[in-house]
């Protein structure tokens, strides 16, 4: 996201400002959700549902106002930035929904709803970022779980809030250069 901001700074100032607002909103949303999920193991709808609208409007606006990609640089319909934003949100929501359907005790539905919002952000950057953010979330969550087990502060049956790792994984992927 940082690299895309730099690219848009001179080329498309309106897209730059919309993307900057989207990033600022992400930081606020992530901070609030992390605190709530750590304390209460809950990702409240009152934060997640408006995040779809805020992120969607800001990211779709930035996608519409950014300079057109060079001819021949796309990979079909989902190379169009606005469609990729929506498709990223839908794909990540569906992936987490399927994980929850396979093993409901392993993941709360708040994680599924949050995945759609994160997919909007990562979809703006590209499919590689969607995959990287998802992988990073599970990597961070797994490392935390191993640390809890190693220090005997948790067991294999301990409940761990996954939302903070999803948010951190998406944030880490947003720092990767667009490619």
C-alpha positions as a printed NumPy array, in Angstrom:
array([[  0.   ,   0.   ,   0.   ],
       [  2.889,   2.325,   0.836],
       [  4.42 ,   1.751,  -2.589],
       [  1.092,   2.396,  -4.308],
       [  0.71 ,   5.628,  -2.328],
       [  4.096,   6.758,  -3.595],
       [  3.12 ,   5.942,  -7.173],
       [ -0.154,   7.862,  -6.919],
       [  1.29 ,  10.918,  -5.159],
       [  2.254,  12.742,  -8.323],
       [  0.304,  10.8  , -10.928],
       [ -3.202,  10.985,  -9.432],
       [ -3.58 ,  13.212,  -6.348],
       [ -7.306,  12.432,  -5.785],
       [ -6.566,   8.685,  -5.811],
       [ -3.624,   9.307,  -3.472],
       [ -5.84 ,  11.079,  -0.912],
       [ -8.556,   8.425,  -1.068],
       [ -5.983,   5.693,  -0.568],
       [ -4.361,   7.614,   2.279],
       [ -7.768,   7.924,   3.975],
       [ -8.332,   4.187,   3.453],
       [ -4.979,   3.464,   5.122],
       [ -5.771,   5.77 ,   8.042],
       [ -9.135,   4.083,   8.467],
       [ -7.43 ,   0.675,   8.406],
       [ -5.088,   1.686,  11.232],
       [ -7.984,   2.913,  13.395],
       [-10.147,  -0.114,  12.623],
       [ -7.274,  -2.534,  13.26 ],
       [ -6.389,  -0.927,  16.587],
       [ -9.981,  -1.037,  17.842],
       [-10.622,  -4.593,  16.66 ],
       [ -7.335,  -5.877,  18.068],
       [ -8.04 ,  -4.515,  21.55 ],
       [-11.609,  -5.826,  21.544],
       [-10.688,  -9.257,  20.173],
       [ -7.827,  -9.742,  22.646],
       [-10.001,  -8.71 ,  25.596],
       [-13.331, -10.272,  24.652],
       [-12.671, -12.75 ,  21.789],
       [-15.158, -10.773,  19.721],
       [-15.068,  -8.833,  16.447],
       [-18.153,  -6.606,  16.714],
       [-20.473,  -6.03 ,  13.776],
       [-20.743,  -2.347,  14.719],
       [-17.137,  -1.952,  13.541],
       [-16.896,  -4.563,  10.791],
       [-20.08 ,  -3.77 ,   8.848],
       [-19.366,  -0.036,   8.443],
       [-15.811,  -0.986,   7.455],
       [-17.153,  -2.654,   4.33 ],
       [-18.77 ,   0.61 ,   3.274],
       [-15.886,   2.907,   4.243],
       [-13.164,   0.706,   2.748],
       [-15.275,  -0.087,  -0.298],
       [-16.009,   3.552,  -1.147],
       [-12.436,   4.738,  -0.524],
       [-10.717,   1.859,  -2.317],
       [-13.121,   1.751,  -5.259],
       [-12.767,   5.529,  -5.598],
       [ -8.979,   5.265,  -5.559],
       [ -9.113,   2.419,  -8.082],
       [-11.345,   4.448, -10.401],
       [ -9.153,   7.545, -10.187],
       [ -5.747,   5.921, -10.563],
       [ -4.017,   6.076, -13.949],
       [ -4.923,   3.294, -16.367],
       [ -2.579,   0.326, -16.538],
       [ -0.466,  -0.075, -19.623],
       [ -2.124,  -1.987, -22.475],
       [ -1.451,  -5.688, -22.381],
       [ -0.446,  -5.582, -18.706],
       [ -3.659,  -7.125, -17.435],
       [ -4.693, -10.69 , -16.776],
       [ -8.334, -10.711, -17.746],
       [-11.359,  -9.142, -16.135],
       [-10.017,  -9.3  , -12.553],
       [ -6.975,  -7.222, -13.528],
       [ -9.326,  -4.199, -13.471],
       [ -8.562,  -2.601, -10.071],
       [-12.179,  -1.934,  -9.044],
       [-13.268,  -5.471,  -9.851],
       [-10.211,  -6.844,  -8.08 ],
       [-11.18 ,  -4.946,  -4.907],
       [-14.621,  -6.561,  -4.882],
       [-13.325,  -9.973,  -5.975],
       [-10.591,  -9.894,  -3.314],
       [-13.164,  -9.201,  -0.627],
       [-15.467, -11.946,  -1.873],
       [-12.678, -14.491,  -2.314],
       [-11.205, -13.982,   1.146],
       [-14.668, -14.018,   2.754],
       [-15.457, -17.295,   0.966],
       [-12.117, -18.855,   1.954],
       [-12.654, -18.085,   5.643],
       [-16.306, -19.147,   5.401],
       [-15.197, -22.544,   4.08 ],
       [-12.631, -22.867,   6.878],
       [-15.367, -22.168,   9.408],
       [-17.727, -24.637,   7.707],
       [-15.104, -27.385,   7.837],
       [-14.245, -26.847,  11.521],
       [-16.607, -24.403,  13.303],
       [-14.855, -24.446,  16.714],
       [-11.613, -23.364,  15.042],
       [-12.817, -19.973,  13.874],
       [-15.507, -17.513,  14.801],
       [-17.849, -15.921,  12.292],
       [-16.367, -12.518,  13.167],
       [-13.155, -13.714,  11.516],
       [-15.118, -14.599,   8.396],
       [-16.716, -11.136,   8.277],
       [-13.371,  -9.432,   8.887],
       [-11.802, -11.45 ,   6.06 ],
       [-14.07 ,  -9.74 ,   3.535],
       [-12.897,  -6.291,   4.64 ],
       [ -9.262,  -7.357,   4.509],
       [ -9.85 ,  -8.822,   1.068],
       [-11.011,  -5.406,  -0.157],
       [ -7.726,  -3.842,   0.931],
       [ -5.535,  -6.64 ,  -0.343],
       [ -7.517,  -6.989,  -3.559],
       [ -6.774,  -3.34 ,  -4.321],
       [ -3.091,  -4.245,  -4.415],
       [ -3.366,  -7.526,  -6.311],
       [ -3.888, -11.243,  -5.965],
       [ -0.346, -11.793,  -4.714],
       [ -1.135,  -9.526,  -1.773],
       [ -4.347, -11.426,  -1.027],
       [ -2.363, -14.66 ,  -0.817],
       [  0.524, -13.075,   1.117],
       [ -1.795, -11.477,   3.674],
       [ -3.664, -14.721,   4.232],
       [ -0.452, -16.712,   4.572],
       [  1.043, -14.144,   6.956],
       [ -2.045, -14.271,   9.182],
       [ -1.749, -18.023,   9.637],
       [  2.029, -17.784,  10.042],
       [  1.742, -15.126,  12.765],
       [ -1.046, -17.009,  14.529],
       [  0.907, -20.253,  14.359],
       [  4.089, -18.677,  15.716],
       [  2.122, -17.131,  18.585],
       [  0.546, -20.504,  19.377],
       [  3.93 , -22.232,  19.373],
       [  5.29 , -19.539,  21.71 ],
       [  2.346, -20.039,  24.078],
       [  2.923, -23.79 ,  24.078],
       [  6.684, -23.441,  24.56 ],
       [  6.249, -21.097,  27.52 ],
       [  3.43 , -23.244,  28.922],
       [  1.069, -20.276,  28.895],
       [ -1.362, -22.17 ,  26.708],
       [ -2.397, -25.658,  25.647],
       [ -3.593, -27.229,  22.422],
       [ -7.139, -26.427,  23.537],
       [ -6.513, -22.746,  24.322],
       [ -8.697, -20.227,  22.533],
       [ -6.646, -17.649,  20.651],
       [ -8.221, -14.564,  19.084],
       [ -7.331, -14.766,  15.393],
       [ -8.486, -11.29 ,  14.351],
       [ -5.266,  -9.545,  15.422],
       [ -3.211, -11.985,  13.351],
       [ -5.471, -11.454,  10.349],
       [ -5.05 ,  -7.692,  10.696],
       [ -1.28 ,  -7.987,  11.171],
       [ -0.96 , -10.342,   8.204],
       [ -2.878,  -7.969,   5.965],
       [ -0.81 ,  -5.027,   7.196],
       [  2.408,  -6.925,   6.496],
       [  1.203,  -7.741,   2.975],
       [  0.303,  -4.091,   2.422],
       [  3.958,  -3.209,   2.977],
       [  5.055,  -5.454,   0.095],
       [  5.71 ,  -3.786,  -3.249],
       [  2.978,  -4.147,  -5.858],
       [  3.872,  -6.681,  -8.426]])
